[in-house]
Amino acid sequence: MDVSSSTGAVNNTVQIEALKKSMEVQERSVLKVLESADEQSKQMSAQKTGMGNSLNLTA
């Protein structure tokens, strides 16, 4: 009985660690998406105000 209960505890620990890792990966992924969206928003604002990095100065 002790062996099966300790095996269950080990399995639970492994599952918890796997879930933690999965959540960390998802968190990093969401942060990358948010940073990308923020960068795109800044670029769009800069282009609308004429302060963008792709100014067309030819006359």
Residue frames as a rotation matrix with the C-alpha (Angstrom) as fourth column:
MET 1
0.566 0.824 0.000 0.00
0.824 -0.566 0.000 0.00
0.000 0.000 -1.000 0.00
ASP 2
0.408 -0.483 -0.775 2.83
0.196 -0.783 0.591 2.38
-0.892 -0.393 -0.224 0.79
VAL 3
-0.619 -0.704 0.348 4.44
0.462 0.032 0.886 1.83
-0.635 0.710 0.305 -2.59
SER 4
-0.216 0.599 0.771 1.32
0.943 -0.077 0.324 2.71
0.253 0.797 -0.549 -4.58
SER 5
0.778 0.523 -0.349 0.58
0.606 -0.772 0.193 5.79
-0.169 -0.361 -0.917 -2.50
SER 6
0.107 -0.807 -0.581 4.14
0.127 -0.569 0.813 7.06
-0.986 -0.161 0.041 -2.87
THR 7
-0.664 -0.274 0.696 4.01
0.685 0.150 0.713 6.39
-0.300 0.950 0.088 -6.60
GLY 8
0.319 0.869 0.378 0.82
0.923 -0.375 0.084 8.43
0.214 0.322 -0.922 -6.77
ALA 9
0.693 -0.131 -0.709 2.53
0.300 -0.841 0.450 11.28
-0.655 -0.524 -0.544 -4.95
VAL 10
-0.436 -0.900 -0.014 5.45
0.273 -0.148 0.951 11.16
-0.857 0.411 0.310 -7.39
ASN 11
-0.420 0.360 0.833 3.05
0.904 0.091 0.417 11.17
0.074 0.928 -0.364 -10.36
ASN 12
0.691 0.705 -0.162 1.22
0.721 -0.688 0.083 14.17
-0.053 -0.175 -0.983 -8.87
THR 13
0.307 -0.675 -0.671 4.50
0.151 -0.662 0.734 16.01
-0.940 -0.327 -0.101 -8.40
VAL 14
-0.682 -0.552 0.481 5.53
0.516 0.102 0.850 15.28
-0.518 0.828 0.215 -11.99
GLN 15
-0.009 0.776 0.631 2.16
0.972 -0.142 0.189 16.48
0.236 0.615 -0.752 -13.26
ILE 16
0.765 0.268 -0.586 2.36
0.486 -0.837 0.252 19.67
-0.422 -0.478 -0.770 -11.18
GLU 17
-0.146 -0.909 -0.390 5.86
0.136 -0.409 0.902 20.41
-0.980 0.078 0.184 -12.47
ALA 18
-0.637 -0.032 0.771 4.73
0.755 0.180 0.631 19.78
-0.158 0.983 -0.091 -16.05
LEU 19
0.449 0.869 0.210 1.80
0.881 -0.469 0.057 22.16
0.148 0.160 -0.976 -15.58
LYS 20
0.540 -0.326 -0.775 4.11
0.262 -0.811 0.524 24.81
-0.800 -0.486 -0.353 -14.11
LYS 21
-0.582 -0.805 0.115 6.45
0.312 -0.091 0.946 24.52
-0.751 0.586 0.304 -17.10
SER 22
-0.333 0.547 0.768 3.51
0.935 0.085 0.345 24.69
0.123 0.833 -0.540 -19.50
MET 23
0.722 0.629 -0.288 2.19
0.674 -0.733 0.089 27.82
-0.155 -0.258 -0.954 -17.81
GLU 24
0.123 -0.766 -0.631 5.65
0.152 -0.614 0.774 29.43
-0.981 -0.191 0.041 -17.94
VAL 25
-0.738 -0.379 0.558 5.90
0.559 0.118 0.821 28.72
-0.377 0.918 0.125 -21.67
GLN 26
0.100 0.869 0.485 2.41
0.961 -0.211 0.179 30.11
0.258 0.448 -0.856 -22.27
GLU 27
0.664 0.114 -0.739 3.24
0.479 -0.824 0.303 33.20
-0.575 -0.555 -0.601 -20.20
ARG 28
-0.382 -0.877 -0.292 6.37
0.179 -0.380 0.908 33.87
-0.907 0.295 0.302 -22.27
SER 29
-0.624 0.208 0.753 4.38
0.781 0.180 0.598 33.38
-0.012 0.961 -0.275 -25.46
VAL 30
0.503 0.864 0.003 1.69
0.862 -0.502 0.074 35.83
0.065 -0.034 -0.997 -24.37
LEU 31
0.398 -0.430 -0.810 4.32
0.263 -0.792 0.551 38.39
-0.879 -0.432 -0.202 -23.37
LYS 32
-0.701 -0.669 0.247 5.95
0.391 -0.071 0.917 38.11
-0.596 0.740 0.312 -26.81
VAL 33
-0.218 0.713 0.666 2.58
0.940 -0.030 0.340 38.65
0.263 0.700 -0.664 -28.49
LEU 34
0.712 0.514 -0.478 1.86
0.655 -0.731 0.191 41.68
-0.251 -0.450 -0.857 -26.30
GLU 35
-0.040 -0.816 -0.576 5.31
0.197 -0.572 0.796 43.15
-0.980 -0.082 0.183 -26.96
SER 36
-0.751 -0.206 0.627 4.84
0.622 0.097 0.777 42.63
-0.221 0.974 0.055 -30.69
ALA 37
0.210 0.916 0.341 1.42
0.940 -0.286 0.189 44.26
0.271 0.281 -0.921 -30.61
ASP 38
0.612 -0.056 -0.789 2.84
0.434 -0.810 0.394 47.19
-0.661 -0.584 -0.472 -28.65
GLU 39
-0.483 -0.866 -0.131 5.65
0.266 -0.287 0.920 47.62
-0.834 0.409 0.369 -31.16
GLN 40
-0.557 0.349 0.754 3.21
0.818 0.073 0.571 47.52
0.144 0.934 -0.325 -34.07
SER 41
0.563 0.798 -0.215 1.00
0.826 -0.551 0.118 50.07
-0.025 -0.244 -0.969 -32.34
LYS 42
0.244 -0.572 -0.783 3.99
0.248 -0.744 0.621 52.39
-0.938 -0.345 -0.039 -31.86
GLN 43
-0.761 -0.553 0.339 4.95
0.428 -0.036 0.903 52.02
-0.487 0.833 0.264 -35.51
MET 44
-0.129 0.802 0.584 1.42
0.949 -0.071 0.306 52.77
0.287 0.594 -0.752 -36.66
SER 45
0.703 0.369 -0.608 1.26
0.593 -0.776 0.215 55.85
-0.393 -0.511 -0.765 -34.44
ALA 46
-0.173 -0.863 -0.475 4.62
0.204 -0.503 0.840 57.04
-0.964 0.049 0.263 -35.69
GLN 47
-0.749 -0.079 0.658 3.55
0.653 0.078 0.753 56.64
-0.111 0.994 -0.007 -39.31
LYS 48
0.280 0.939 0.200 0.27
0.939 -0.311 0.145 58.49
0.198 0.147 -0.969 -38.70
THR 49
0.756 -0.016 -0.655 2.09
0.328 -0.856 0.400 61.42
-0.566 -0.517 -0.642 -37.10
GLY 50
0.892 -0.445 0.080 4.82
-0.085 -0.340 -0.937 61.49
0.444 0.829 -0.341 -39.74
MET 51
0.356 -0.786 0.505 7.47
-0.928 -0.232 0.292 60.52
-0.112 -0.572 -0.812 -37.21
GLY 52
0.922 0.083 0.379 7.89
-0.077 0.997 -0.031 57.00
-0.381 0.000 0.925 -38.58
ASN 53
0.009 -0.991 0.131 11.11
-0.097 0.130 0.987 55.43
-0.995 -0.022 -0.095 -39.73
SER 54
-0.390 -0.105 0.915 9.92
0.829 0.393 0.398 55.23
-0.402 0.913 -0.067 -43.36
LEU 55
0.213 0.431 -0.877 9.45
0.071 -0.902 -0.426 58.86
-0.974 0.029 -0.223 -44.21
ASN 56
0.154 -0.102 0.983 9.05
0.977 0.167 -0.136 59.66
-0.150 0.981 0.125 -47.89
LEU 57
0.155 -0.200 -0.967 10.90
0.294 -0.925 0.239 62.96
-0.943 -0.322 -0.085 -48.39
THR 58
-0.737 -0.410 0.537 11.00
0.613 -0.071 0.787 62.96
-0.284 0.909 0.304 -52.20
ALA 59
-0.252 0.636 -0.729 9.23
-0.146 -0.770 -0.621 65.85
-0.957 -0.050 0.287 -53.87
